[in-house]
Amino acid sequence: MMNTISIGELAELTRDAIQRQGLAVHSVWAAYCDTLLPVVKLHNQHGKEYYDCEIVDDYIHSVEVRRERGEIGCNHYNRLKRGARRLIEMHDTGKLEWTCPARVSKFKLNEYYDQILSEYMNSAAWHPNTRGDIIWVAKKFFAWLIIEGRETLESIGANELQHFMIYCSNHMRSTGVYDVKLYMKKLCRYLYEGGRLPASFEALLSFPVSRESKQLPAVPFEEIAAVLSTIDRHVPKGKRDYAMILLGVVTGMRAIDIAKLKLSDIDWPNGEIKLVQSKTGNSLALPLTTDVGEAIRDYILNGRQETDSNAVFLRQHAPFQAFADGVAIGDIYDEYRKRAGLSREPFDGKGFHSLRRTLGTNLVTSGIDVTMTAQILGDADIDSTKKYVSLDSAHLREVALDFAGIEPEVDGK
């Protein structure tokens, strides 16, 4: 273990190891700046000079939360986690063993378990947002069995499952244990139905796990207004940024969905935005309010570049393409917060996703029930919406937005 060098030096060694794998120079530096330096900065913020596994775990957890909230896409999520795991690998072993970081797992399986895993993943149409986690849990379980000397599933029963869950609880956060339990249920049911386990162990894997859930505040309307007022709406970039941020404020759309919004998603005659949510895969129809409609129209007619792209919002520099995910939109919002004197600390809940939380709290305090609020926001799980009710009423009154006078505009344009 490399405990005698600073976290900054560890990141540089990791960068050099990545370069030795044959990646292009610009790819190496992109990986270093985008995925390694954030971990280094987090150590510095905590006053830690050397590698700290708890800080790295916190970083990985924060990345997982950002993905769950729709703030980052699947590709960027995997890239950030891969960067953290590279640091872990370098710290623990002093080298990077894999030649294709995107495809090689730290869990080493034998041919028997590899075959089962392949059959398992081909047995259902897993959602892209959960497929990676399902593979990870299955590999973790199979690799643990191999370490315990169990090269096959023969004679595997409740005792082994109990010890595996205890093993996980000894080094994982409660949120991680919750996910392992959830996906182990699916795996054990599949193995039981295929005759590889004597039971599905549904009851054994139904123990309660209290998931960590930090209650983040809604953003006061004064702060949102301050951000919007800093945007120069006379230039193309400002027209675009104003429309994107206003979409988040008024509709609660996730950054990833704004990034992927298409011209064909906007139903101008009927005053609606119709889309398929990236996080849930569910369809959602939102009102195209007057202010949002005017902001989008102004950008399309007076700020958007002439391209063949069907994406509403494009990058400002050639090639004029859509945003790959919602990360850039979050960064744009953070930059305007800084200009408004509202710069935030990492992970304090004041990012772009906070606009969705503000809308949720406003809807609840306006007398709309939780079920309807969930439908408006497009939450697949009503528990995601219930958190808006838990904020105290005085605080909710502070952040409530007035939606009077923004009825959908139907003008056929």
Summary of the structure (lengths in Angstrom):
residues: 413
radius of gyration: 23.7
end to end distance: 63.9
largest distance: 71.0
contacts: 1208
relative contact order: 0.09
helix: 55%
strand: 5%
